[in-house]
Amino acid sequence: MSTHLIVLPVVVPLVVGILLLFQRQGSVRLKRLVGVAATLALLLISIALVARAAGGEVTYYALGDWQPPFGIVLVLDRLSAMMVLLTSILALGAVVFACAGDDERGSNFHGLFQWQLMGINGAFLTGDLFNLFVFFEVLLLASYALLLHGGGKERIMSGVHYVVLNLAGSSLFLISVGMLYGATGTLNMADMAVRLSELPAEHEGLVVAGALMLLVVFGLKAAILPLYFWLPKAYAAAPAPVAALFAIMTKVGIYAILRVYSLVFGEAAGPLADLEQGWVWWLSLGTLAVATIGALAARDLRLLVAYLVLVSVGTLLAGIGIGTPAAVSALLYYLIHTTLVTGGLFLLAEMIGTQRGKAGTRLVKGQPLRQSGRLAVLFFAGAVAVAGMPPLSGAIGKTLLMATAEGAQRAWLWPILLLSGLAAIIALSRAGSTLFWRSTGSADGQRLPRRQWFGVAWLIGAAPLMVALAGPLVDYTDATAEQLAHPETLTGALLNNEGDAP
Amino acid sequence: MESLYAITTGVLTACGLYLVLRSRTFPVVVGLTLLSYAVNLFLFSMGGLTTDGAALINGVKEYADPLPQALVLTAIVIGFAMTAFVVILAMRARSEAGNDHVDGRKHEVGEGRR
């Protein structure tokens, strides 16, 4: 059983999703029970995975027992274990929230939700460039359907943009994978890293072109500056639990950048090492600046949170742009924080919108909230965390990141990051005071179901928890960054049985 | 053969790209289809072009790389599913928005200059 543990985060959602198809018109209660139970099981599995990876050992699972570099492998190291755990924590909050009624606005929510999880987990675990593409497609196809869940003009129009852009991105992904395969003759990332170190000079241009095209693809997923225009509309239009789950989707792009460029184009790649860094650094600063302006200009709470997701993308990419192990560790801490908190804020926006009746989440005068006390506490906690004010986790993440910037990088990063924090505070306090204080009429909204409260509290509760557990967490992210800086442990673990062919 | 193959792929890509940038959904869908054809051709050639190569290595020097064929098959299946989805989505968008523009609204003539 324990040997098959690595493949379970992919297999469990797949099987559950298929089983849920049979109950597509079945009882709501059963579907919800199965969906939540599967997500809970995923949480337990990923905790076991983290416990296994924490020691620093890299283990892999060869599907069909075809050994690498020939077969398809799933690789478990500290980074992939952490990302899978993060996904399942976020998913549990989102799926419980959806059980309050969002799942019945369209058909087959829980099945699609499980398939989305399968795609995300697979993308985090795979050690093969082509399978990264396949899992990207799995998660995208599920996300298309989830984005349109419930229908409506807004969703469909933003869905068209999202789908077309991502299809074009997939074509680009295939082209760049093809180029890298043509130049190196392998698709296994660890094997590719080894072959790049002895690459003939005439193939160098091909590899550089392929690598930078991959950066465009991952940038589209992560929503870097010139490629982010689909994000705010799509995230603001998506149903709340889906938008919360989408908070991890930009991080899939960040993860892919981190993985591919640290493993394949690491120190060993010689002249090709770190070829993405210059690009990522400047684009991250641009993303931060533009997203900050967007957050200030947003006239709707959901749109505001979507722009805050973009701010976090810029911050995370700045960490990749600095590129030292300390910066990577800081960005991993910030990544956990921002995924959970922005996910929670999307859920909270939905709750606020429900109680405000016709005004919804738009930042205009509306009817007062019925349960404004509790909502305000959650909103305040989420806002403090996401803007990066002490004492919550955003401040720790940003401080860690800023401390790693040196020299000229410091001169650029500090002002932009701090100003974007200030702008986030302004935007959020303006939004909060409008939503909670500027109101007319009587509060006749419905009381909110307990499942929604659980979902939001589960995700926003991560912010104080991450402060309390900051020590062990930073130890783990430090070790993860250390492991990423030494990709030879991974390549060694995967390719050590070369020679004794079966 | 190589130059003919390269020109075919290039022309397909260029046509696909041009159509993707159009403002109505139907040309965009056709453009995406053309792009995926171009990508499939490209993938097929990435292991090098060989004629009459052996499919299995059996001591012979000339052999056809089997991996790109497997990858193309995967890419075709995924591309087919995506095309079907985007066609349905475009039809839904047409019925919801009342027109077939990708932005959901008709641009007036000369609007850009205003």
Chai-1 contact restraints between the chains, C-beta under 6 A:
chainA,res_idxA,chainB,res_idxB,connection_type,confidence,min_distance_angstrom,max_distance_angstrom,comment,restraint_id
A,E137,B,I78,contact,1.0,0.0,6.0,A-B,restraint_1
A,K153,B,E96,contact,1.0,0.0,6.0,A-B,restraint_2
A,I156,B,R92,contact,1.0,0.0,6.0,A-B,restraint_3
A,I156,B,A93,contact,1.0,0.0,6.0,A-B,restraint_4
A,I156,B,E96,contact,1.0,0.0,6.0,A-B,restraint_5
A,M157,B,G104,contact,1.0,0.0,6.0,A-B,restraint_6
A,V160,B,A93,contact,1.0,0.0,6.0,A-B,restraint_7
A,V160,B,V102,contact,1.0,0.0,6.0,A-B,restraint_8
A,V163,B,V86,contact,1.0,0.0,6.0,A-B,restraint_9
A,V163,B,L89,contact,1.0,0.0,6.0,A-B,restraint_10
A,V164,B,V28,contact,1.0,0.0,6.0,A-B,restraint_11
A,L167,B,L32,contact,1.0,0.0,6.0,A-B,restraint_12
A,L167,B,M82,contact,1.0,0.0,6.0,A-B,restraint_13
A,S171,B,L35,contact,1.0,0.0,6.0,A-B,restraint_14
A,S171,B,V39,contact,1.0,0.0,6.0,A-B,restraint_15
A,L174,B,V39,contact,1.0,0.0,6.0,A-B,restraint_16
A,L174,B,L43,contact,1.0,0.0,6.0,A-B,restraint_17
A,L174,B,A75,contact,1.0,0.0,6.0,A-B,restraint_18
A,I175,B,V39,contact,1.0,0.0,6.0,A-B,restraint_19
A,I175,B,F42,contact,1.0,0.0,6.0,A-B,restraint_20
A,G178,B,F42,contact,1.0,0.0,6.0,A-B,restraint_21
A,G178,B,L43,contact,1.0,0.0,6.0,A-B,restraint_22
A,G178,B,M46,contact,1.0,0.0,6.0,A-B,restraint_23
A,Y181,B,M46,contact,1.0,0.0,6.0,A-B,restraint_24
A,G182,B,M46,contact,1.0,0.0,6.0,A-B,restraint_25
